[in-house]
Amino acid sequence: MKRTKEVRRRGRDDGDNDGFFSTKAAAKQWDWEKDVASQPDELFAKYAPQSRFAKDAFVLHAKFGKGVVIDVEPSRVEVLFQDGPKKLAHGLS
């Protein structure tokens, strides 16, 4: 059975570009003073390298203080703290 070739037309959104027709949502830009510092303490989970964190989760680190997860990778997370973003391990067994 012969398969037909896929036709790609210019200007169509195929998910490969970030142009005008892109449907990808822009990542939230966090402001530590406005979005993180004002949150109540009970929203923050204590950081431990063995714990797993999701994007936009609030984290309380022993050294860096309050932060929010801005990016998640399989073995580490990027957390925005008052001093700036830091990469931390997560999900270690």
C-alpha positions as CSV (number, residue, x, y, z in Angstrom):
1,M,0.0,0.0,0.0
2,K,1.5,3.3,-1.1
3,R,1.2,6.3,1.3
4,T,0.8,9.8,0.1
5,K,3.2,12.5,1.1
6,E,2.2,15.0,3.7
7,V,1.8,18.5,2.3
8,R,2.9,21.4,4.4
9,R,1.6,24.8,3.5
10,R,3.3,28.1,4.5
11,G,1.5,30.2,7.0
12,R,-0.3,27.4,8.7
13,D,0.2,26.8,12.4
14,D,1.8,23.4,12.7
15,G,3.2,23.9,16.2
16,D,6.8,24.3,15.0
17,N,7.0,28.1,15.1
18,D,6.3,30.9,17.5
19,G,5.0,33.2,14.8
20,F,1.7,35.1,14.6
21,F,-0.4,32.0,14.3
22,S,1.2,30.2,17.3
23,T,-1.3,28.9,19.8
24,K,1.4,28.3,22.5
25,A,0.6,30.1,25.8
26,A,3.3,32.4,27.0
27,A,5.0,31.4,30.2
28,K,4.0,33.3,33.3
29,Q,6.5,36.0,34.3
30,W,6.9,35.9,38.1
31,D,7.7,38.9,40.1
32,W,9.1,37.8,43.5
33,E,8.0,40.9,45.5
34,K,4.4,40.9,44.1
35,D,3.7,37.2,43.5
36,V,5.7,35.3,46.1
37,A,6.5,37.5,49.1
38,S,2.9,38.4,49.7
39,Q,1.7,34.7,49.9
40,P,0.8,33.2,53.3
41,D,3.4,30.9,54.9
42,E,1.0,27.9,54.8
43,L,1.1,27.7,51.0
44,F,4.9,27.0,51.0
45,A,6.1,23.4,51.0
46,K,9.5,22.8,52.7
47,Y,12.2,22.0,50.2
48,A,13.9,18.6,50.3
49,P,15.9,17.0,47.4
50,Q,13.8,13.9,47.8
51,S,10.5,15.7,47.2
52,R,9.1,16.3,43.7
53,F,7.8,19.7,42.8
54,A,5.5,20.9,40.0
55,K,5.7,24.2,38.0
56,D,4.2,27.2,39.9
57,A,4.5,25.5,43.3
58,F,5.6,27.6,46.3
59,V,8.8,26.3,48.0
60,L,10.4,27.2,51.4
61,H,14.2,26.7,51.3
62,A,16.3,26.7,54.5
63,K,18.9,29.0,53.1
64,F,17.2,30.9,50.2
65,G,13.8,31.4,51.8
66,K,10.5,31.6,49.9
67,G,10.4,30.8,46.2
68,V,8.3,29.6,43.3
69,V,9.1,26.8,40.8
70,I,9.5,28.4,37.4
71,D,10.8,25.4,35.4
72,V,10.8,21.6,35.9
73,E,13.3,19.1,34.5
74,P,13.4,15.4,35.4
75,S,16.0,15.7,38.1
76,R,16.0,19.4,39.0
77,V,13.8,22.4,39.3
78,E,14.5,26.1,38.8
79,V,13.1,28.2,41.6
80,L,12.8,32.0,41.7
81,F,14.0,33.3,45.1
82,Q,14.4,36.9,46.2
83,D,18.1,36.7,45.3
84,G,17.3,35.4,41.8
85,P,16.7,32.0,40.2
86,K,18.5,28.9,41.5
87,K,18.6,25.3,40.1
88,L,17.9,22.7,42.8
89,A,17.7,18.9,42.8
90,H,14.3,17.2,43.2
91,G,13.0,13.7,43.1
92,L,16.2,12.1,44.4
93,S,15.7,8.7,45.9
